[in-house]
């Protein structure tokens, strides 16, 4: 089996090959697929804001859905010294600025705890058919998801279909769902 580093390179390269138009269309298809999931009865929805230079899924469409359904939206701020994340409720006066890595992050606001979150939308490079996910390798989401309540929905958003298997270890937290432009997976 390939190493995590080899899979990361493969999916970063595949993502780079997508045109901006293909990424936008795929992002819209992912958001539309979410509408058919039975996930809209919850209170707190954590979502990432995409790192544009890395070609991540554009979550603006999902933000619009959440706003239209009057849901509580939660965004994170990364702490690169602790390799952890803090979570803030999205409000009208929340200030969002990109950090030095290009990640749009809240600068202020009402902080929430990870265990309060019901649904977490997760950026990833790849996942496999068992819900194992592959991110950028710093473990931010592993530590974050470990602090969430066990029943929280962990929904990966991915441009690509799952691999048969990815290398993973015991501290990796698996997804409950993965949404691609073409399919919805439940694990």
Rosetta silent file (secondary structure, phi, psi, omega in degrees, C-alpha in Angstrom):
SEQUENCE: XXXXXXXXXXXXXXXXXXXXXXXXXXXXXXXXXXXXXXXXXXXXXXXXXXXXXXXXXXXXXXXXXXXXXXXXXXXXXXXXXXXXXXXXXXXXXXXXXXXXXXXXXXXXXXXXXXXXXXXXXXXXXXXXXXXXXXXXXXXXXXXXXXXXXXXXXXXXXXXXXXXXXXXXXXXXXXXXXXXXXXXXXXX
SCORE:     score description
SCORE:     0.000 S_00000001
   1 L     0.000  145.160  175.936    0.000    0.000    0.000 S_00000001
   2 L   -64.505  157.262  176.265    1.132    3.545   -0.678 S_00000001
   3 L   -80.646  166.685  175.378    2.180    5.712    2.244 S_00000001
   4 H   -57.470  -40.872 -179.320    0.128    8.650    3.522 S_00000001
   5 H   -61.165  -40.148  179.187    2.703   10.971    1.902 S_00000001
   6 H   -67.331  -41.045  176.733    2.198    9.289   -1.485 S_00000001
   7 H   -65.441  -40.361  178.158   -1.595    9.560   -1.210 S_00000001
   8 H   -59.009  -46.190  179.871   -1.268   13.228   -0.157 S_00000001
   9 H   -61.456  -45.640 -179.821    0.859   13.982   -3.210 S_00000001
  10 H   -55.691  -48.809 -174.567   -1.564   12.133   -5.508 S_00000001
  11 H   -78.454  -29.350  172.198   -4.602   14.078   -4.297 S_00000001
  12 H   -64.673  -42.039  178.366   -2.871   17.451   -4.135 S_00000001
  13 H   -64.583  -44.547  178.977   -1.811   16.869   -7.762 S_00000001
  14 H   -61.724  -40.985  179.774   -5.333   15.783   -8.785 S_00000001
  15 H   -64.168  -39.664  179.175   -6.826   18.835   -7.069 S_00000001
  16 H   -63.345  -29.100 -179.235   -4.367   21.135   -8.881 S_00000001
  17 H   -73.604  -17.954  178.058   -5.525   19.688  -12.218 S_00000001
  18 L   -72.117  135.721  174.891   -9.094   20.867  -11.600 S_00000001
  19 L   -75.548  160.384  175.821   -9.925   24.180  -13.241 S_00000001
  20 H   -55.145  -37.341  179.854  -11.517   26.878  -11.066 S_00000001
  21 H   -66.214  -40.942  178.509  -14.778   26.251  -12.953 S_00000001
  22 H   -65.309  -39.699  178.070  -14.610   22.501  -12.242 S_00000001
  23 H   -63.900  -42.491  179.473  -13.960   23.170   -8.539 S_00000001
  24 H   -63.885  -46.981  179.956  -16.935   25.552   -8.344 S_00000001
  25 H   -61.434  -44.011  178.931  -19.270   23.138  -10.121 S_00000001
  26 H   -64.038  -39.975  178.397  -18.110   20.247   -7.914 S_00000001
  27 H   -62.591  -41.218  177.897  -18.540   22.403   -4.774 S_00000001
  28 H   -65.882  -41.282  178.420  -22.107   23.230   -5.809 S_00000001
  29 H   -62.842  -39.930  178.092  -22.853   19.542   -6.486 S_00000001
  30 H   -62.309  -47.338  179.350  -21.529   18.625   -3.026 S_00000001
  31 H   -60.248  -43.135  179.568  -23.743   21.280   -1.384 S_00000001
  32 H   -63.780  -36.387  178.125  -26.789   20.063   -3.329 S_00000001
  33 H   -63.808  -36.441 -179.107  -26.108   16.458   -2.226 S_00000001
  34 H   -60.934  -30.212 -177.874  -26.098   17.592    1.407 S_00000001
  35 L   -60.944  -26.164 -178.447  -29.699   18.764    1.036 S_00000001
  36 L   -88.243   -3.943  177.820  -30.877   15.151    0.750 S_00000001
  37 L   -82.422  149.981  177.775  -29.192   14.065    4.012 S_00000001
  38 L   -89.415   69.916 -175.901  -31.178   13.828    7.225 S_00000001
  39 L  -128.336    7.178 -166.892  -28.869   16.202    9.127 S_00000001
  40 L   -95.066    6.436 -179.491  -30.865   19.423    9.357 S_00000001
  41 L   -93.197   -0.240 -175.338  -32.519   18.940   12.775 S_00000001
  42 L   -86.611  174.685 -175.250  -29.355   19.753   14.755 S_00000001
  43 L  -101.808  -48.356 -173.381  -28.296   22.994   16.429 S_00000001
  44 E  -114.364  122.876 -177.442  -24.550   23.588   15.904 S_00000001
  45 E  -117.883  116.830  178.390  -22.856   23.090   12.522 S_00000001
  46 E   -93.079  131.683  179.944  -19.085   23.449   12.273 S_00000001
  47 L  -137.707  151.016  176.813  -17.744   24.327    8.842 S_00000001
  48 L   -95.514  150.161  169.513  -14.368   25.198    7.413 S_00000001
  49 L   -97.398  131.391 -170.077  -13.650   28.173    5.212 S_00000001
  50 L   -68.876  147.679  170.607  -11.583   26.966    2.254 S_00000001
  51 L   -85.944  103.062 -172.312   -7.903   27.638    1.726 S_00000001
  52 H   -58.118  -43.153 -176.142   -8.222   29.051   -1.792 S_00000001
  53 H   -66.185  -17.224  177.888   -4.576   28.499   -2.773 S_00000001
  54 H   -98.206    0.645  175.365   -4.984   24.777   -1.982 S_00000001
  55 L    68.287   32.469 -179.486   -8.132   24.434   -4.095 S_00000001
  56 L   -70.204  163.863  176.300  -10.346   23.180   -1.269 S_00000001
  57 L   -55.037  131.679  177.079  -14.103   22.670   -1.640 S_00000001
  58 L   -77.228  113.079 -176.443  -15.846   26.050   -1.698 S_00000001
  59 L   -90.658    5.550  179.037  -18.132   25.951    1.351 S_00000001
  60 H   -57.079  -38.217  179.821  -19.947   29.211    0.510 S_00000001
  61 H   -64.542  -39.501  179.320  -22.850   27.175   -0.901 S_00000001
  62 H   -70.894  -38.673  175.574  -23.144   25.184    2.337 S_00000001
  63 H   -58.492  -40.680  178.440  -22.925   28.390    4.383 S_00000001
  64 H   -64.215  -39.882  177.380  -25.875   29.718    2.367 S_00000001
  65 H   -62.806  -48.376 -178.886  -27.868   26.541    3.092 S_00000001
  66 H   -60.825  -43.466  178.131  -27.080   26.767    6.813 S_00000001
  67 H   -63.162  -43.341  179.793  -28.018   30.460    6.906 S_00000001
  68 H   -62.838  -29.585  178.124  -31.238   29.763    5.014 S_00000001
  69 L   -92.063    5.226  176.853  -32.135   27.084    7.565 S_00000001
  70 L    57.033   44.283 -179.755  -31.275   29.517   10.392 S_00000001
  71 L   -92.804  156.608  173.340  -28.650   27.198   11.891 S_00000001
  72 E   -79.241  119.838 -177.212  -25.866   28.099   14.318 S_00000001
  73 E  -105.049  133.937 -176.901  -22.666   28.129   12.269 S_00000001
  74 E  -122.245  133.860  178.090  -19.314   27.590   13.957 S_00000001
  75 E  -118.653  158.181 -178.282  -15.870   28.418   12.515 S_00000001
  76 E  -113.683  156.366  171.886  -12.416   27.555   13.833 S_00000001
  77 E  -122.331  130.935 -177.508   -9.188   29.360   14.497 S_00000001
  78 E   -87.580  140.481  172.157   -5.974   27.326   14.393 S_00000001
  79 E  -112.265  103.070 -174.035   -3.305   27.464   17.054 S_00000001
  80 L   -75.509  -15.620  175.288   -0.133   26.310   15.283 S_00000001
  81 L   -77.562  -43.063 -179.616    1.905   26.178   18.502 S_00000001
  82 L   -91.127   -7.428 -173.565   -0.512   23.784   20.225 S_00000001
  83 L    51.857   47.986 -178.049   -1.685   22.203   16.929 S_00000001
  84 E  -134.367  176.014 -179.261   -5.239   22.755   18.138 S_00000001
  85 E  -133.527  145.259  172.412   -8.345   24.684   17.146 S_00000001
  86 E  -113.874  150.671 -168.970  -10.722   27.037   18.948 S_00000001
  87 E  -122.032  134.098 -174.240  -14.311   27.384   17.764 S_00000001
  88 E  -129.334  138.490  176.825  -16.399   30.538   17.368 S_00000001
  89 E   -69.372  131.196  177.600  -20.053   31.139   16.602 S_00000001
  90 L   -76.778  116.753  177.628  -20.526   32.964   13.303 S_00000001
  91 L  -128.026  170.927 -178.399  -22.336   36.222   14.054 S_00000001
  92 L   -59.786  -30.159 -176.552  -22.795   39.461   12.127 S_00000001
  93 L  -100.300   11.541  177.955  -19.919   41.128   13.988 S_00000001
  94 L   -72.589  127.220  178.508  -17.431   38.251   13.721 S_00000001
  95 L   -91.526  128.426  179.642  -14.222   39.450   12.081 S_00000001
  96 E  -121.148  127.251  177.741  -12.651   36.932    9.676 S_00000001
  97 E  -138.451  147.456  176.006   -9.125   37.333    8.300 S_00000001
  98 E   -70.367  140.266  174.883   -6.731   34.907    6.598 S_00000001
  99 L   -83.608 -173.382 -175.016   -3.845   33.730    8.768 S_00000001
 100 L   -66.880  -15.134  177.392   -0.268   33.429    7.469 S_00000001
 101 L   -97.356    3.043  178.961   -1.119   30.062    5.812 S_00000001
 102 L    86.893   12.352  179.165   -4.113   31.524    3.977 S_00000001
 103 L   -88.179  118.471  176.231   -6.740   29.986    6.249 S_00000001
 104 E   -67.620  125.400 -174.426   -9.683   32.390    6.761 S_00000001
 105 E  -137.614  150.019  174.254  -10.243   32.506   10.527 S_00000001
 106 E   -68.624  145.248 -179.593  -12.371   34.306   13.114 S_00000001
 107 L  -106.509  -10.244 -174.856  -10.514   36.937   15.106 S_00000001
 108 L  -158.860 -173.533  170.245  -13.022   37.410   17.919 S_00000001
 109 L   117.051 -175.061 -178.502  -16.425   36.263   19.046 S_00000001
 110 L   -83.106  117.072 -177.913  -18.329   33.845   21.223 S_00000001
 111 E   -85.175  138.283  175.525  -16.255   30.717   21.794 S_00000001
 112 E  -116.595  159.930  177.725  -17.916   27.303   21.849 S_00000001
 113 L   -94.958  151.081 -178.030  -16.518   23.954   22.985 S_00000001
 114 H   -56.200  -36.943 -177.210  -16.007   21.025   20.593 S_00000001
 115 H   -70.006   -8.277  176.149  -18.457   18.854   22.554 S_00000001
 116 H   -83.204  -15.231 -172.215  -21.265   21.321   21.738 S_00000001
 117 L   -80.863  139.970 -178.149  -21.019   20.638   18.003 S_00000001
 118 L  -102.339  -40.437 -176.936  -23.536   18.355   16.288 S_00000001
 119 E  -131.622  129.028 -179.636  -22.397   18.289   12.650 S_00000001
 120 E  -122.458  119.796  174.117  -18.836   18.856   11.466 S_00000001
 121 E   -90.621  127.627 -167.791  -17.999   19.413    7.796 S_00000001
 122 E  -119.757  128.592  173.255  -14.403   18.330    7.263 S_00000001
 123 E   -75.716  146.504  176.533  -11.888   19.276    4.575 S_00000001
 124 L  -158.647  161.322  175.436   -9.789   16.388    3.332 S_00000001
 125 L   -87.887  -38.109 -177.675   -7.541   15.269    0.534 S_00000001
 126 E  -158.509  162.159  168.671   -8.920   11.727    0.369 S_00000001
 127 E  -142.564  169.795  177.684  -10.946    9.123    2.222 S_00000001
 128 E  -117.541 -178.104 -173.024  -11.405    5.400    1.867 S_00000001
 129 L   -73.203   -2.193  174.774  -14.403    3.078    1.735 S_00000001
 130 L  -107.990    1.736  179.077  -14.380    2.672    5.524 S_00000001
 131 L    92.612    2.687  173.767  -14.430    6.404    6.270 S_00000001
 132 L   -68.411  137.932 -174.955  -10.749    6.792    7.072 S_00000001
 133 E  -118.613  157.675  178.907   -9.670   10.240    6.009 S_00000001
 134 E  -127.128  117.855  176.873   -6.462   11.818    4.852 S_00000001
 135 L  -107.106 -150.045 -176.536   -5.766   15.463    5.594 S_00000001
 136 L   -84.861   -7.902  171.543   -2.615   17.538    5.409 S_00000001
 137 L   100.718    4.063  179.662   -0.891   15.581    8.174 S_00000001
 138 L   -91.271  -14.158  176.886   -0.720   18.003   11.108 S_00000001
 139 L    82.031    9.483  179.225   -3.472   16.251   13.097 S_00000001
 140 H   -54.262  -50.581 -176.216   -5.592   19.362   13.773 S_00000001
 141 H   -71.814  -31.901  176.015   -8.815   17.567   12.892 S_00000001
 142 H   -60.601  -47.064  179.793   -7.852   14.345   14.715 S_00000001
 143 H   -66.224  -42.556  179.081   -7.409   16.287   17.970 S_00000001
 144 H   -61.317  -51.535 -176.174  -10.543   18.364   17.303 S_00000001
 145 H   -65.635  -30.952  177.528  -12.744   15.368   16.447 S_00000001
 146 H   -64.778  -27.350 -179.948  -11.471   13.435   19.475 S_00000001
 147 H   -85.763  -10.829 -179.883  -12.859   16.248   21.679 S_00000001
 148 L   -79.052  158.798  176.263  -16.300   16.128   20.018 S_00000001
 149 L   -65.453  146.715 -174.556  -19.165   14.058   21.392 S_00000001
 150 L   -58.062  -32.274 -177.007  -19.150   10.537   19.897 S_00000001
 151 L   -82.830   -2.822  177.937  -22.528   10.978   18.183 S_00000001
 152 L   -59.657  138.970  177.296  -21.459   14.126   16.289 S_00000001
 153 E   -79.940  130.561 -178.815  -21.753   13.661   12.525 S_00000001
 154 E  -115.485  101.541 -170.786  -18.376   13.894   10.803 S_00000001
 155 E  -109.976  109.361  176.755  -18.985   14.707    7.141 S_00000001
 156 E   -79.168  141.206  177.151  -16.005   14.827    4.794 S_00000001
 157 E  -114.352  120.554 -171.829  -16.285   16.987    1.673 S_00000001
 158 L  -143.703  139.512  176.104  -14.221   15.701   -1.216 S_00000001
 159 L   -71.661  -20.789 -169.604  -13.894   16.259   -4.944 S_00000001
 160 L  -118.694  153.320  178.636  -12.837   12.625   -5.453 S_00000001
 161 L   -70.265  155.186 -177.926  -14.354    9.200   -4.868 S_00000001
 162 L   -64.442  149.045  169.350  -12.990    7.099   -1.961 S_00000001
 163 E   -74.525  161.802  173.739   -9.944    4.871   -2.238 S_00000001
 164 L   -62.505  -47.273  179.059  -10.421    1.188   -1.384 S_00000001
 165 L  -152.358  145.460  174.468   -8.145    1.665    1.641 S_00000001
 166 L  -121.658  149.837  173.895   -5.873    4.338    3.081 S_00000001
 167 L   -65.807  140.726  178.264   -3.163    3.872    5.691 S_00000001
 168 L  -153.210  164.749  176.900   -4.424    4.956    9.115 S_00000001
 169 L  -130.643  177.054 -169.324   -3.616    4.546   12.778 S_00000001
 170 L   -63.164  -27.484 -179.823   -5.544    4.228   16.016 S_00000001
 171 L   -85.501   -5.474  176.340   -5.719    7.967   16.756 S_00000001
 172 L   -71.551  131.275  179.380   -7.257    8.752   13.347 S_00000001
 173 L   -97.738  124.840 -177.204  -10.956    9.576   13.696 S_00000001
 174 L   -79.828  159.200  175.583  -13.105    8.174   10.873 S_00000001
 175 L   -77.710  157.109  167.665  -15.887    9.993    9.053 S_00000001
 176 L   -94.060  -26.057 -179.416  -19.569    9.141    9.417 S_00000001
 177 E  -145.923  156.658  166.441  -20.206   10.411    5.850 S_00000001
 178 E  -137.530  132.842  179.818  -18.320   11.585    2.796 S_00000001
 179 E  -113.403  125.149  174.047  -19.940   13.724    0.127 S_00000001
 180 L  -117.186  170.909  178.082  -18.473   13.885   -3.375 S_00000001
 181 L   -59.249  -26.827 -174.148  -19.965   15.566   -6.438 S_00000001
 182 L  -104.349  -21.348 -171.792  -21.288   12.172   -7.592 S_00000001
 183 L  -147.394  158.921  172.369  -22.100   10.205   -4.430 S_00000001
 184 E  -117.089  124.591 -179.284  -23.059   10.236   -0.778 S_00000001
 185 E  -113.379  138.178  174.204  -21.268    7.690    1.421 S_00000001
 186 E  -118.984  134.416 -177.342  -22.306    6.571    4.920 S_00000001
 187 L  -115.826    0.000    0.000  -19.829    4.708    7.087 S_00000001
